[in-house]
């Protein structure tokens, strides 16, 4: 393999790392100077890059006629519908044309809120000359990675295997039979001193295709065969999964070694939230509470969450979290906001509250869900995918990253001129807010994080002092400072509404909606907020109404916000992938425990059956990411083996199977769980930190889950008190079952022993089953709390 950029180890584009703790993340921003070089990967040697100085191709006005992407629903494809490039969506029409004309396929993969995808479109895909070069020599295919994660994963595997990394936009050249032979991420349009430009890459690939096509085809076949062997995950000769104790210890030690003592998080920069790691640390703490390592794990997770919430990665004005931080301090973010981050972080902050009792964490979780409700929610109950990082500073101006979120001192002074009564020195509300959140006249964004100079004099809010210190500095009461800051932030929020908004990706994905159902359900149940559980219920109803095909029992991957609050479908539908089933099943199980509505549990069981039929590997164990029929045109059929920005669908499926076995007693699901964990054992042994969610499930499987059964009237106060007691405590390895005394109920039919349980003195009563033993009946919430804390 050869890499053709200088220096080769770095890349530009939305980042996808090789492994945790940074993880399989999106994200390098324009301010991430350490990731500023282009990566090109190839399965055949190509000439060295040119050294002419870089010149930007000026974007042209959109042509009057649209290309065929105008007929698509994806916001990302529609963003390219007026390019002079003759784009095809992924499909047979493009493949047939490539075969007929014997041309290579140029595949570009991205998503609608990707900063570097916007850059490449503006610089290259809107350029008439580059458009002609593409149209004359290639069949050009555009893919929204969020619609087709299978396509993205297959070719990202190639790019990562043949280069130093990967990211978006991902640009790959394929043979007419769809085998990759050259790949990379973001390309500047023209050559620079250290980087090869997109135009040069295109011309060299054209020459190679004409002169050395057979060599390219042979090398492409060889690389594909090697990738297939390398990516195989199978039970093999193993009979049982790896030792949970060993995997737990190794995973913790690897995380401990990379931990940032001062600012929390892992690695230097960029820094990602990595909820899967934080959930693992909480779980590790629970099973090692009496050890030094257990205390260390808890401290690492809580400190990281506090530093993130105080940092600029959290939007202090409008709530919600940005994608990642470009610096070690969590200060300057990449401003994109993703639904899957909000979903997972709301759960982790809720768990932090359950563990610590600190209302700070509960407030952050509620703020995240307030943001999702206000900005990312469809009125029918579904959830949108993302908000862009880029927006125009003023109407009619070119979009800039972060423009919607940053502030000058002058703006804040004008919005908050009121004097603060009782301060020990002359002070306005604006000065108080600027002191607390670290704003300065010169701006608080380092020039190295703003190479284009677009954010000069601008500030990102970041908590610099505790409320107590700020209050002491000005001789004020803590509660008075809290009220003044909250009032100031609300005024900034109202003023920000008048700015041009960032692009909203109004595509709705089943997988991410499933994660968001979990977020609302878990947080609502733990905090005793029924309105949040109701939103989770509405989200599940949306999934069933708009993203579920009743006749086949299959999930649909996508739907889209239409005009007037309607919901639109693609035709033909994009069917669900493994992650859609896994994340929706998890959401439904969480919703059942939060609402005790057994219909959600019944639907989860049916979806799991369909998942098993469509994705299970009966020979090697574990689940493939895509259906066999759906992926017939792809050179690889892969199993997701990394917990990154989102947990691996196999990790989530393993835990779902464990829970479903406890809910139903069906042995087949426990057998599948054990088989899956055995298949991934070698991967866990090699790099346990790459699969913290699966290591957590491995521990749960080997320790067994608690079955917490509450016998009582769902509407009675004593039943609700016991339910709330269970929800308020951090008990991750459990299922919660409500037995209402009806022997014909769904759960009683699944678990006949429920009909034998009795209420004590006609009061709501709890029984806890663990390791084939049953606790004494409990009716007092305080007694139950003590038992669950043991």
BADREN-589393 format. One record per residue (C-alpha): x, y, z. Coordinates in Angstrom, 3 decimals, always signed. Layout:
X/Y/Z
...
# end
This chain:
+0.000/+0.000/+0.000
+1.185/+3.544/-0.547
+0.051/+6.791/+1.002
+0.214/+9.907/-1.093
+0.150/+13.017/+1.010
+2.684/+14.843/+3.076
+2.790/+14.143/+5.950
+0.926/+10.855/+5.409
-0.155/+10.022/+8.984
-2.686/+12.856/+9.211
-5.962/+13.562/+7.496
-8.542/+16.220/+7.160
-12.250/+15.634/+7.289
-14.714/+14.547/+9.891
-12.611/+12.103/+11.885
-13.056/+8.363/+12.285
-10.338/+6.990/+14.557
-9.004/+3.457/+14.790
-10.064/+2.729/+18.338
-11.089/+4.022/+21.704
-10.614/+5.961/+23.835
-10.959/+8.469/+21.017
-13.136/+5.958/+19.277
-14.874/+5.710/+15.994
-15.859/+9.338/+16.032
-16.854/+11.992/+13.621
-14.981/+14.996/+13.732
-12.082/+17.226/+12.782
-13.031/+20.828/+12.509
-11.347/+23.650/+10.647
-9.751/+24.647/+13.939
-8.112/+21.259/+14.524
-4.665/+22.085/+13.184
-3.231/+18.654/+14.001
-5.429/+17.006/+11.400
-4.747/+19.321/+8.495
-3.296/+17.042/+5.814
-5.134/+14.988/+3.258
-4.991/+11.197/+3.284
-5.052/+9.144/+0.104
-5.084/+5.382/+0.287
-4.502/+3.112/-2.650
-4.309/-0.563/-3.495
-1.795/+0.190/-6.257
+1.243/+2.514/-6.494
+0.543/+6.029/-7.755
+2.840/+8.971/-8.553
+3.911/+11.411/-5.857
+1.891/+14.553/-5.254
+2.512/+17.839/-6.986
+3.940/+20.949/-5.316
+2.226/+23.875/-6.975
+0.706/+26.429/-4.626
-2.865/+25.891/-3.602
-5.617/+27.965/-5.224
-9.234/+27.676/-4.256
-11.740/+26.948/-7.006
-14.362/+29.691/-6.790
-17.854/+28.330/-6.265
-20.180/+29.007/-9.155
-23.849/+29.903/-9.091
-26.026/+26.787/-9.120
-26.943/+25.673/-12.644
-30.531/+26.167/-13.696
-31.061/+22.463/-14.176
-30.747/+19.980/-11.356
-29.023/+16.606/-11.502
-30.852/+13.392/-10.616
-30.244/+13.851/-6.854
-33.132/+16.334/-6.912
-35.450/+13.312/-6.758
-33.960/+12.046/-3.474
-35.229/+12.655/+0.066
-31.870/+12.775/+1.871
-30.926/+16.326/+2.932
-27.303/+15.517/+2.114
-28.038/+14.368/-1.427
-30.317/+17.352/-1.973
-27.441/+19.666/-0.975
-25.628/+18.352/-4.080
-28.607/+18.406/-6.444
-27.362/+21.505/-8.310
-23.716/+20.498/-8.657
-22.400/+20.307/-12.229
-21.400/+16.723/-11.358
-23.600/+14.041/-12.932
-24.351/+12.374/-9.594
-26.161/+9.075/-9.198
-27.606/+7.791/-5.948
-26.301/+4.391/-4.856
-28.089/+1.833/-7.004
-28.204/-0.470/-9.965
-28.542/+2.296/-12.557
-25.074/+3.624/-11.699
-23.527/+0.146/-11.474
-24.923/-0.887/-14.867
-23.608/+2.305/-16.476
-20.129/+1.695/-15.032
-20.137/-1.871/-16.413
-21.434/-0.787/-19.808
-18.944/+2.081/-20.234
-16.108/+0.280/-18.406
-15.468/+3.288/-16.190
-14.393/+3.408/-12.566
-16.928/+4.623/-10.021
-16.179/+7.703/-7.935
-18.027/+7.243/-4.627
-18.357/+10.184/-2.223
-19.886/+9.542/+1.208
-20.839/+12.170/+3.771
-23.720/+13.629/+5.746
-25.584/+16.916/+5.730
-24.108/+18.537/+8.859
-20.473/+17.645/+8.057
-18.278/+20.773/+7.892
-15.643/+19.288/+5.598
-18.305/+17.811/+3.333
-19.549/+21.370/+2.825
-15.997/+22.521/+2.118
-15.374/+19.887/-0.534
-18.688/+20.549/-2.207
-18.010/+24.278/-2.337
-14.427/+23.971/-3.522
-14.640/+20.991/-5.891
-18.128/+19.685/-6.618
-19.447/+23.145/-7.538
-16.483/+23.729/-9.851
-17.374/+23.381/-13.551
-13.941/+22.168/-14.665
-13.696/+19.514/-11.951
-17.292/+18.562/-12.728
-16.373/+17.942/-16.373
-13.354/+15.885/-15.336
-15.545/+13.717/-13.105
-18.348/+13.337/-15.643
-16.084/+12.378/-18.544
-14.021/+9.778/-16.712
-16.095/+8.359/-13.850
-19.557/+7.268/-12.856
-20.163/+9.517/-9.862
-22.170/+8.184/-6.917
-23.179/+10.148/-3.822
-24.199/+8.408/-0.568
-25.607/+9.770/+2.690
-23.757/+7.650/+5.258
-26.649/+7.987/+7.687
-29.028/+6.429/+5.151
-26.634/+3.678/+4.101
-24.331/+2.814/+7.023
-23.525/-0.506/+5.325
-21.973/+1.211/+2.302
-20.118/+3.610/+4.585
-18.723/+0.836/+6.798
-17.478/-1.352/+3.950
-15.518/+1.392/+2.234
-14.407/+3.046/+5.475
-12.880/-0.323/+6.367
-10.851/-0.088/+3.157
-9.781/+3.524/+3.756
-8.750/+2.822/+7.345
-6.904/-0.350/+6.409
-4.924/+1.332/+3.630
-4.215/+4.681/+5.297
-3.627/+6.268/+8.703
-7.283/+6.972/+9.440
-10.599/+7.805/+7.908
-13.371/+10.349/+8.001
-15.931/+12.307/+6.074
-16.237/+13.210/+3.349
-14.974/+9.788/+2.352
-13.998/+9.551/-1.308
-13.308/+6.138/-2.809
-12.692/+4.960/-6.368
-14.217/+1.589/-7.224
-14.033/-0.874/-10.067
-17.310/-1.421/-11.965
-17.746/-4.504/-9.733
-17.636/-2.172/-6.678
-14.243/-3.224/-5.357
-12.224/-0.274/-3.986
-8.756/+0.557/-5.300
-8.072/+4.145/-4.124
-9.562/+6.036/-1.188
-9.211/+9.140/+0.928
-11.102/+11.769/+2.875
-11.152/+15.513/+2.201
-9.135/+16.771/-0.767
-8.370/+20.447/-1.435
-9.178/+21.326/-5.043
-5.586/+22.092/-6.077
-2.085/+20.956/-5.114
-0.336/+22.700/-2.243
+3.208/+22.562/-0.930
+2.428/+19.506/+1.185
-0.839/+18.211/-0.220
-2.057/+16.648/-3.431
-5.167/+18.296/-4.849
-8.394/+16.693/-5.986
-7.896/+17.653/-9.635
-4.468/+15.998/-9.654
-5.807/+12.857/-7.985
-8.547/+12.585/-10.616
-6.133/+12.952/-13.524
-3.712/+10.395/-12.118
-6.454/+7.845/-11.515
-7.651/+8.404/-15.097
-4.137/+7.717/-16.376
-3.722/+4.644/-14.199
-7.100/+3.260/-15.304
-6.080/+3.618/-18.951
-2.508/+2.367/-18.602
-2.590/-0.113/-15.704
-6.208/-1.178/-15.377
-5.451/-4.880/-15.024
-2.980/-4.182/-12.224
-5.550/-2.031/-10.451
-8.181/-4.754/-10.757
-5.815/-7.471/-9.493
-4.674/-5.377/-6.527
-8.258/-4.414/-5.738
-9.285/-8.079/-5.643
-6.302/-8.914/-3.430
-7.114/-6.103/-0.979
-10.776/-7.096/-0.833
-9.846/-10.712/-0.078
-7.455/-9.576/+2.662
-10.081/-7.302/+4.199
-12.606/-10.121/+4.228
-10.200/-12.379/+6.130
-9.134/-9.598/+8.485
-12.678/-8.538/+9.343
-14.024/-12.029/+10.026
-15.533/-12.434/+13.487
-16.481/-15.983/+14.405
-16.843/-18.382/+17.308
-14.176/-20.603/+15.743
-12.881/-23.258/+18.141
-13.910/-21.328/+21.274
-16.569/-22.915/+23.456
-17.226/-20.136/+25.978
-16.771/-16.348/+26.135
-13.708/-14.663/+27.571
-13.436/-14.104/+31.344
-15.428/-11.047/+32.349
-13.124/-10.327/+35.299
-10.069/-10.285/+33.040
-11.697/-8.164/+30.332
-13.055/-5.715/+32.932
-9.674/-5.272/+34.542
-7.833/-4.818/+31.254
-10.394/-2.368/+29.898
-10.221/-0.287/+33.083
-6.417/-0.275/+33.093
-6.284/+0.888/+29.473
-8.697/+3.719/+30.243
-6.816/+4.657/+33.409
-3.581/+4.985/+31.437
-5.136/+7.445/+28.962
-7.103/+9.498/+31.491
-6.576/+13.272/+31.717
-6.279/+13.982/+35.450
-6.838/+17.720/+35.141
-9.646/+18.090/+32.637
-11.121/+14.612/+32.498
-11.675/+12.642/+29.347
-9.179/+10.563/+27.422
-6.287/+11.482/+25.136
-5.213/+15.050/+24.453
-7.225/+16.626/+21.644
-9.617/+16.418/+19.954
-11.700/+15.140/+22.868
-14.945/+13.225/+22.432
-17.718/+12.608/+24.986
-17.574/+8.767/+24.589
-20.688/+7.842/+26.623
-19.909/+4.124/+26.172
-16.698/+4.584/+28.178
-18.399/+6.551/+30.947
-21.128/+3.909/+31.252
-18.462/+1.240/+31.506
-16.686/+3.152/+34.291
-19.905/+3.453/+36.299
-20.564/-0.255/+35.867
-16.980/-1.057/+36.859
-17.360/+1.103/+39.976
-20.524/-0.761/+40.999
-18.825/-4.157/+40.935
-15.597/-2.861/+42.558
-17.014/-0.360/+45.059
-14.827/-1.480/+47.947
-11.583/-1.272/+45.974
-9.296/+1.602/+45.068
-9.855/+0.939/+41.360
-13.619/+1.128/+41.850
-13.377/+4.541/+43.520
-10.994/+5.635/+40.788
-13.440/+4.601/+38.044
-16.261/+6.580/+39.649
-14.063/+9.648/+40.069
-12.863/+9.477/+36.452
-16.411/+9.357/+35.090
-17.925/+12.015/+37.381
-15.016/+14.422/+36.882
-15.171/+14.006/+33.097
-18.919/+14.673/+33.062
-18.526/+17.779/+35.239
-15.717/+19.196/+33.112
-17.686/+18.549/+29.929
-20.795/+20.237/+31.321
-18.773/+23.276/+32.426
-16.906/+23.435/+29.125
-17.820/+25.047/+25.848
-18.751/+21.644/+24.438
-22.065/+22.216/+26.229
-24.189/+25.014/+24.777
-24.793/+27.053/+27.943
-27.283/+29.311/+26.180
-29.457/+26.767/+24.393
-28.482/+23.472/+26.083
-27.416/+20.286/+24.381
-23.888/+19.159/+23.555
-21.742/+19.821/+20.520
-19.992/+16.928/+18.774
-16.545/+17.207/+20.374
-13.900/+19.587/+21.740
-10.947/+20.686/+19.634
-8.843/+21.248/+22.755
-7.942/+19.436/+25.931
-10.011/+21.779/+28.142
-13.413/+20.994/+26.507
-13.553/+24.691/+25.570
-13.776/+25.256/+21.808
-16.094/+22.704/+20.219
-16.807/+21.471/+16.754
-20.260/+23.054/+16.853
-22.321/+20.354/+15.128
-24.999/+18.816/+17.389
-25.956/+15.171/+16.860
-29.077/+13.410/+18.122
-27.166/+10.284/+19.161
-24.927/+12.360/+21.461
-27.918/+13.951/+23.192
-29.583/+10.555/+23.617
-26.601/+8.827/+25.176
-25.421/+11.760/+27.286
-28.852/+12.259/+28.842
-28.652/+8.663/+30.094
-25.083/+8.990/+31.401
-25.789/+12.261/+33.237
-28.870/+10.616/+34.754
-26.721/+7.712/+35.944
-24.244/+10.207/+37.428
-27.116/+11.728/+39.410
-28.294/+8.302/+40.588
-24.766/+7.493/+41.801
-23.747/+10.840/+43.302
-27.071/+12.410/+44.311
-25.697/+15.707/+42.927
-28.511/+17.717/+41.302
-25.939/+19.259/+38.960
-25.972/+16.124/+36.822
-29.780/+15.877/+36.828
-29.997/+19.498/+35.646
-27.638/+18.759/+32.739
-29.722/+15.725/+31.715
-32.924/+17.788/+31.837
-31.246/+20.550/+29.811
-30.250/+18.086/+27.087
-33.815/+16.829/+26.784
-35.140/+20.393/+26.804
-32.907/+21.127/+23.808
-34.069/+17.985/+21.977
-37.720/+18.824/+22.676
-37.325/+22.376/+21.435
-35.077/+21.857/+18.406
-34.817/+18.222/+17.300
-38.427/+17.047/+17.722
-41.062/+16.513/+15.041
-44.567/+17.337/+16.185
-45.640/+13.727/+15.533
-43.117/+12.420/+18.073
-40.041/+11.611/+16.001
-36.573/+13.105/+16.401
-34.408/+14.837/+13.789
-30.816/+13.800/+13.179
-28.617/+16.864/+13.680
-27.928/+20.575/+13.582
-25.081/+21.859/+11.422
-21.926/+23.518/+12.745
-22.023/+26.224/+10.054
-24.371/+29.192/+9.714
-24.171/+32.720/+8.267
-23.050/+35.373/+10.801
-25.679/+37.629/+9.194
-28.297/+37.039/+6.541
-26.825/+36.873/+3.053
-23.313/+36.093/+4.280
-21.323/+32.941/+3.692
-21.808/+30.317/+6.465
-19.065/+30.065/+9.057
-18.492/+27.385/+11.647
-19.817/+28.348/+15.062
-21.310/+31.695/+13.995
-24.668/+30.919/+15.655
-23.081/+30.147/+19.033
-20.335/+32.735/+19.691
-20.524/+36.148/+21.373
-18.607/+39.421/+21.515
-18.233/+41.410/+24.727
-20.076/+44.296/+23.077
-23.122/+42.124/+22.330
-23.336/+40.884/+25.910
-22.894/+44.377/+27.369
-25.702/+45.720/+25.188
-28.044/+42.866/+26.100
-27.308/+42.938/+29.854
-26.680/+46.569/+30.936
-28.611/+46.405/+34.241
-26.645/+47.211/+37.421
-26.384/+44.403/+39.979
-27.848/+45.572/+43.273
-25.850/+44.736/+46.388
-22.521/+44.034/+44.660
-19.347/+45.098/+46.466
-18.302/+47.168/+43.430
-20.025/+48.691/+40.379
-21.210/+45.732/+38.315
-23.662/+45.065/+35.487
-25.408/+41.786/+34.735
-23.289/+41.538/+31.581
-20.033/+41.930/+33.492
-21.105/+39.269/+35.974
-21.925/+36.819/+33.184
-18.710/+37.575/+31.300
-16.630/+36.994/+34.423
-18.327/+33.698/+35.248
-18.149/+32.354/+31.680
-14.693/+33.681/+30.764
-15.511/+36.221/+28.027
-12.904/+38.843/+27.066
-12.690/+41.858/+24.787
-10.120/+40.141/+22.560
-12.151/+36.936/+22.462
-11.320/+33.654/+24.169
-10.675/+31.563/+21.047
-7.001/+30.864/+20.402
-5.791/+31.830/+16.925
-4.456/+28.280/+16.445
-8.064/+27.073/+16.722
-9.237/+29.656/+14.192
-6.841/+29.484/+11.204
-9.238/+31.390/+8.949
-9.633/+34.237/+11.445
-13.425/+33.939/+11.301
-13.835/+33.955/+15.084
-11.540/+36.852/+15.980
-12.938/+38.760/+18.961
-15.577/+36.093/+19.553
-16.158/+34.082/+22.723
-17.425/+30.601/+23.576
-19.076/+30.460/+26.997
-17.306/+28.188/+29.485
-17.809/+28.079/+33.255
-14.598/+29.517/+34.747
-15.585/+29.700/+38.402
-17.972/+27.982/+40.770
-21.085/+29.907/+41.775
-19.584/+30.246/+45.228
-16.384/+31.870/+43.951
-18.230/+34.251/+41.642
-20.563/+35.221/+44.493
-17.656/+35.774/+46.888
-15.793/+37.864/+44.305
-18.636/+40.409/+44.254
-20.026/+40.008/+47.769
-23.290/+38.440/+46.599
-25.408/+35.522/+47.743
-24.986/+32.319/+45.742
-28.682/+32.096/+44.886
-28.701/+35.703/+43.715
-25.798/+34.966/+41.356
-27.546/+31.827/+40.094
-30.710/+33.824/+39.330
-28.797/+36.636/+37.623
-26.840/+34.218/+35.430
-29.969/+32.281/+34.465
-31.763/+35.509/+33.557
-28.748/+36.616/+31.515
-28.537/+33.321/+29.633
-32.243/+33.509/+28.831
-31.784/+36.991/+27.345
-28.887/+35.723/+25.244
-31.061/+32.817/+24.125
-33.864/+35.146/+23.034
-31.386/+37.387/+21.185
-29.824/+34.383/+19.456
-33.184/+33.441/+17.982
-32.829/+36.403/+15.607
-29.580/+35.108/+14.119
-29.614/+33.006/+10.935
-29.989/+29.424/+12.137
-27.751/+26.506/+11.316
-29.071/+23.900/+8.878
-31.313/+21.285/+10.487
-31.032/+17.745/+9.142
-34.702/+16.764/+9.391
-34.081/+13.173/+8.394
-35.319/+10.758/+11.062
-33.415/+7.502/+11.594
-34.918/+4.521/+13.382
-31.659/+3.744/+15.224
-31.143/+7.230/+16.625
-34.830/+7.555/+17.459
-34.486/+4.320/+19.423
-31.571/+5.808/+21.361
-33.635/+8.932/+22.046
-36.585/+6.893/+23.318
-34.126/+5.402/+25.818
-32.903/+8.865/+26.766
-36.358/+10.182/+27.595
-37.508/+6.936/+29.228
-34.480/+6.407/+31.487
-34.202/+10.056/+32.540
-37.936/+10.446/+33.048
-38.164/+7.319/+35.196
-35.090/+8.129/+37.309
-36.130/+11.727/+37.960
-39.810/+10.910/+38.409
-40.815/+13.167/+35.503
-43.827/+11.628/+33.790
-43.783/+14.182/+30.966
-40.396/+12.829/+29.830
-41.693/+9.251/+29.878
-44.665/+10.509/+27.855
-42.252/+11.907/+25.249
-40.514/+8.543/+25.097
-43.927/+6.956/+24.512
-44.662/+9.424/+21.714
-41.307/+8.592/+20.161
-42.105/+4.875/+20.224
-45.547/+5.521/+18.725
-43.877/+7.514/+15.947
-41.553/+4.609/+15.196
-44.458/+2.184/+15.010
-46.584/+4.490/+12.883
-43.988/+5.757/+10.406
-40.955/+3.446/+10.516
-42.482/-0.016/+10.799
-43.940/-2.150/+8.025
-46.797/-4.139/+9.548
-47.054/-6.685/+6.745
-43.395/-7.811/+6.912
-42.635/-6.870/+10.518
-39.545/-4.973/+9.344
-38.272/-1.580/+10.399
-37.625/+1.191/+7.911
-34.335/+3.017/+8.255
-35.492/+6.534/+7.421
-38.338/+8.967/+7.062
-38.294/+12.713/+6.533
-40.074/+15.841/+7.714
-42.413/+17.022/+4.979
-44.220/+20.305/+4.528
-46.826/+21.336/+7.066
-45.632/+18.910/+9.717
-46.187/+15.834/+7.536
-43.903/+12.803/+7.392
-42.560/+11.604/+4.038
-41.164/+8.216/+3.048
-38.610/+7.319/+0.411
-39.817/+5.121/-2.432
-38.740/+2.367/-2.426
-38.224/+2.363/+1.338
-34.767/+2.108/+2.864
-35.074/-0.934/+5.136
-33.550/-1.046/+8.582
-30.041/-2.202/+9.394
-28.888/-4.087/+12.458
-28.394/-0.903/+14.470
-31.987/+0.134/+13.799
-33.329/-3.064/+15.341
-30.822/-3.151/+18.209
-31.313/+0.472/+19.284
-35.096/+0.392/+18.881
-35.357/-2.845/+20.896
-33.244/-1.255/+23.642
-35.491/+1.820/+23.586
-38.625/-0.307/+23.872
-37.216/-2.317/+26.794
-36.288/+0.905/+28.585
-39.729/+2.312/+27.838
-41.463/-0.780/+29.228
-39.522/-0.454/+32.488
-40.331/+3.274/+32.681
-44.033/+3.023/+31.769
-44.921/-0.612/+32.597
-46.912/-0.733/+29.350
-46.403/-4.346/+28.260
-47.289/-3.595/+24.619
-43.819/-2.095/+24.183
-42.220/-5.249/+25.540
-44.315/-7.354/+23.164
-43.174/-5.273/+20.189
-39.548/-5.549/+21.321
-39.850/-9.352/+21.295
-41.283/-9.349/+17.772
-38.552/-7.043/+16.492
-35.879/-9.226/+18.075
-37.308/-12.241/+16.238
-37.102/-10.347/+12.933
-33.572/-9.170/+13.759
-32.495/-12.756/+14.366
-33.925/-13.872/+11.018
-32.375/-11.027/+9.014
-28.928/-10.549/+10.547
-27.851/-13.536/+12.687
-24.824/-15.502/+11.488
-25.719/-19.154/+12.217
-22.195/-20.359/+11.406
-19.930/-17.815/+13.070
-22.200/-16.244/+15.680
-23.048/-12.580/+16.137
-24.973/-10.286/+13.823
-24.077/-8.881/+10.422
-24.673/-5.143/+10.001
-26.893/-5.563/+6.955
-29.308/-8.050/+5.449
-27.823/-10.607/+3.086
-30.121/-9.542/+0.234
-29.643/-5.812/+0.800
-25.863/-6.078/+0.630
-25.490/-8.379/-2.377
-23.816/-5.599/-4.369
-21.172/-4.902/-1.697
-17.816/-6.739/-1.648
-17.962/-7.330/+2.146
-20.641/-8.225/+4.693
-19.336/-7.004/+8.030
-20.056/-7.242/+11.753
-19.683/-4.028/+13.706
-16.906/-4.565/+16.236
-16.293/-1.186/+17.866
-18.101/+0.910/+20.455
-17.443/+4.478/+19.379
-19.596/+7.580/+19.032
-22.483/+5.117/+19.078
-22.297/+1.696/+20.701
-21.763/-1.272/+18.408
-25.082/-2.828/+17.421
-23.646/-6.200/+18.441
-22.836/-4.878/+21.921
-26.361/-3.517/+22.324
-27.865/-6.709/+20.897
-25.974/-8.848/+23.398
-27.441/-6.835/+26.276
-30.909/-6.885/+24.686
-30.758/-10.684/+24.433
-29.775/-10.893/+28.081
-32.697/-8.692/+29.127
-35.168/-10.477/+26.874
-34.147/-13.824/+28.365
-34.877/-12.439/+31.839
-38.215/-11.012/+30.698
-39.366/-14.213/+29.004
-37.268/-17.193/+30.096
-36.627/-18.079/+26.436
-33.381/-20.066/+26.480
-32.676/-19.394/+22.799
-31.926/-15.752/+23.548
-29.453/-16.597/+26.292
-27.775/-19.087/+23.940
-27.484/-16.396/+21.261
-26.063/-13.935/+23.795
-23.385/-16.405/+24.883
-22.589/-17.287/+21.254
-22.267/-13.611/+20.328
-19.969/-12.870/+23.267
-17.878/-15.925/+22.368
-17.569/-14.783/+18.743
-16.293/-11.369/+19.847
-14.020/-12.744/+22.580
-10.853/-12.520/+20.516
-11.589/-8.891/+19.646
-12.218/-8.137/+23.348
-9.007/-9.914/+24.327
-6.963/-7.913/+21.818
-8.448/-4.467/+22.484
-11.030/-4.502/+25.297
-11.136/-0.693/+25.296
-12.569/-0.835/+21.756
-15.654/-2.643/+23.089
-16.432/-1.226/+26.569
-20.180/-1.712/+26.058
-19.673/-5.367/+25.184
-17.292/-5.891/+28.108
-20.026/-4.436/+30.329
-22.529/-6.918/+28.884
-20.049/-9.784/+29.314
-19.909/-8.943/+33.023
-23.680/-8.785/+33.276
-24.022/-12.170/+31.573
-21.510/-13.884/+33.832
-22.876/-12.268/+37.000
-26.536/-12.748/+35.867
-29.225/-10.066/+35.909
-31.482/-9.237/+38.824
-35.186/-9.799/+38.178
-36.994/-7.190/+40.263
-40.695/-8.095/+40.376
-43.214/-5.694/+41.876
-46.620/-7.179/+42.613
-49.232/-4.469/+42.790
-51.851/-2.279/+41.173
-50.075/-0.065/+38.615
-52.136/+2.959/+39.684
-51.771/+2.504/+43.447
-49.532/+4.847/+45.435
-47.631/+2.045/+47.162
-46.820/+0.414/+43.801
-45.630/+3.724/+42.371
-43.469/+4.329/+45.441
-41.690/+1.012/+44.966
-41.274/+1.612/+41.238
-39.809/+5.057/+41.858
-37.442/+3.610/+44.447
-36.049/+1.139/+41.880
-35.782/+3.809/+39.178
-33.925/+6.231/+41.438
-31.077/+3.790/+42.146
-28.255/+2.899/+39.786
-28.846/-0.810/+39.113
-27.734/-1.370/+35.504
-27.856/-5.176/+35.487
-31.525/-5.747/+36.152
-34.936/-6.107/+34.584
-37.943/-4.537/+36.265
-41.242/-6.406/+35.992
-44.680/-5.337/+37.162
-46.948/-8.272/+38.038
-50.480/-6.947/+38.263
-52.015/-10.274/+39.301
-53.609/-11.036/+35.945
-52.612/-14.638/+34.988
-53.595/-13.961/+31.368
-51.269/-10.963/+31.007
-48.420/-11.079/+28.508
-45.696/-11.362/+31.136
-47.545/-13.998/+33.165
-47.749/-16.123/+30.011
-43.995/-15.684/+29.482
-43.037/-16.235/+33.147
-45.654/-18.515/+34.776
-44.027/-18.171/+38.214
-45.322/-14.585/+38.381
-48.835/-15.931/+39.037
-47.586/-17.604/+42.237
-46.262/-14.392/+43.795
-48.488/-12.802/+46.413
-48.839/-9.359/+47.925
-48.090/-9.139/+51.644
-51.115/-7.856/+53.600
-52.585/-6.623/+50.318
-49.723/-4.129/+49.919
-47.503/-3.717/+46.876
-44.670/-6.213/+47.336
-41.220/-6.645/+45.776
-39.419/-9.918/+45.089
-35.834/-9.919/+43.823
-34.604/-13.005/+41.937
-30.861/-13.426/+41.466
-28.648/-16.465/+40.910
-31.665/-18.780/+41.121
-32.576/-17.445/+44.569
-35.470/-15.238/+45.686
-35.344/-12.525/+48.324
-37.819/-12.239/+51.143
-40.871/-10.166/+50.168
-40.379/-6.412/+50.683
-43.091/-3.763/+51.055
-41.101/-0.804/+52.437
-39.274/+1.438/+49.908
-36.538/+2.198/+52.479
-35.887/-1.511/+52.983
-35.846/-2.006/+49.223
-33.338/+0.832/+48.829
-31.004/-0.771/+51.372
-31.182/-4.132/+49.606
-30.499/-2.663/+46.160
-27.527/-0.708/+47.513
-25.859/-3.874/+48.826
# end
